[in-house]
């Protein structure tokens, strides 16, 4: 049986999966249904970018288990609502046990909402802003082992720089690369993972 030494884990259902999903049902479901699937909805991309920023210094499963709490606290990640948050809202969120109570990240979320709206206003929108970095087509990774997967790339560095220039926070190259992997801008499922092929097909490159 393969283990995380190779980067793939064989599961009881007969599928090989990327090591990071482990055997946690919540993580496995996320791996199988969301991670690596090309996302082209601007608001969904905004939400994931913000959550990846909250992940900084933590594990993704910590954020994933609180995702509904984040959605409740941040008005369903509606940028128009978040952009109007005040200092009182920041203080309210700092008391909310359903999220990660980090003042800088909360303030950064509000700044990100305003940046999102500015990008949307000038067109063609936040989704296009991000997808233009890969010319509209997901980058297809073909790593056969976990050691072959990059933690940041030239593209993630360029995107991070552009996001920061727009006013986003907590979006360094490593965070942005993780974001790109999650929303399918990059298909970094290991080549032997049962989700690599389906995600490649969804991205337009079988």
N, C-alpha and C positions, 0 to 999 in steps of 0.2 A: 504493500500500500504506500502510495506516495504521501509525503508529508510536506510541511512548509519549507523543508530544506530545498526542495525543487521549486517551490513557489506554487505548486498545485496540491490541492487536497481532494482525495477521492471521498465522495459522500455516499451514504447508504442508498440514495436513489440512483446510483450509478453514474452521476455527473461529476466531472472534475471541475473544481472552482478555484479561483484565485485565493491565495493563502490568507489574505486579510479578512475575508468573510468568516473564517473559522467555522464553527458549528452553531453559532448563535442564530436562532431562527429569524430574529429581527434583521440581523446583518445579512444573512443568506437571502432573505426576501428582497432587501435593498439591492444586493449584488445582482440578483436575477431579473429584477423588474425595472430598475432605475439607472444604476451606475453604467455609464458608457452609452446610454441611449441618447441619440442626438436631440437636444432640446432647443426649440426655436421660438419659444414664447418669452418675450422680454421680461415679464413680471416673474415668471418661474426662474429665469436666469438671475434676476436681481435677488430673489430669495436665496437661491443656492450660494451666490457669491457672499451674501451677508452671513449666512450660516457657516460658510468656510472660514470667514474672518473670525467668527466666534470660536471656531475650533482651535485657533492658534494656541499652542501649548497644551492642548487636550486631545483625546482620541475622538474620532468621528462618531463612534457608537454613543459617546456621552451626549453629543449634540442630537443625534438621531432619536434617542429616547426622549428628548425634550422638544422635538420638532413641533408637536402640537401646542406645547406651551409657548414656544416662540411665535407661532402663528397667531395665537390668541393675544399675546402681549403686544404684537406689532401689527394689529389690525389686518390680519391675513396678508401681511407684506404688501399692502397697498401703498405705493410710493407717495401718492397724493395726500394720503392721511398722515403718513409718517413724516413727510416734509414739514408738516405744520406742528409737530410735537414741540413742546416748550420745556423749559427747565423743570416745571412741575411734572411733566411726563417722565423726564429722566429720573427724577426722584422716585416717582411711582414705580418705574421699572427696576430701580435699584432695590426695591423691597419685594420684587416678584420672584418667588422661589421656583417658578416654573421655567426660568431661563438661567443663563449664566450671567450673574450680576457683576458685570465689568463696565465701569462708567465710560472708559475710553471707547469700548466697542459699541456701547449703546449710542453714544454721541456720534460715532463713526457711521452707524446705521442711518441716523437722521441725515448726516451729510451725504451719504450715498443715495438716499432717496431724492435729495435735491439735485444731485449730479445726474441721476437717472432721468428725472423730469427734464433737465436741460438738454440731455442728449435726445430724448424723445421729441422735444419741441423743435429742434433744428433739423430733425429727420436724417436718415430714414428710420431711426429708432435704435434702441439699445441692443436688440438681437442682431441687427445688421452690423452695428458697431463692433460686436464681439466676433461674429462669424466672418467678417472681412479679414481677420487675422489669419484665417485658414482658407481664404478664397471661397468660402461657402461650403467647403467639403471637408469632412472630418479627416484628420491625420490618422492613418492606419498603422498602429504599432504591430510589430511581429515578434515581440520579446518572448522567448521560450522559458525564461527563468526570471525570478524577481530581481536578481542583481542587474539584469539588462534594462530595467525600467528606470528612466531618468526621474529625478526629483524636480528638475527645472530644465527649461530649454530656451533657445533663442526666442521662440515665439512667446513663451510665458513671460520672459523678461520684457519683451516689447509690449505685451498686453498690460503687464503690471505697471509699467511706466506710463502708459496712456491712461489707465484707470486712475492712477494717482494724480495725474495732471487734470483730470476731470473733477476730482474732489473726493474720490473713494479712499477709504482707509483700510488698513489690515489687508492689503492686497499685494504682498511681496511676490516675487517670482515663484517660490515654492507653493504658497497658498494658491496662486493663480493656476499653476500647473495641476494641482489636485482638483481645482474647480473645473479645468478643461477636461480632465479625465472623467469626472463625474457627470458632466452634461454632454458628453459625447463629442466635444470639439476634437478630442483625441480618443481613439479606441485603444486603451491600454490594458484590456483584458489579456492575460497571457494567452499565447497562441494555442495552447492545449486546453484552455478553459472553454466550457460548453457555450459561453456567451460571446466569445470572440466573433464567430461567424455570423450569428444573428445581428450583432451590433454593426458589423461591417456591411451587411446587407441593408440595414436601416440607413447607414451613412451613404449608400449609393455605390459602394465598392465591395462587391462580394469577394 
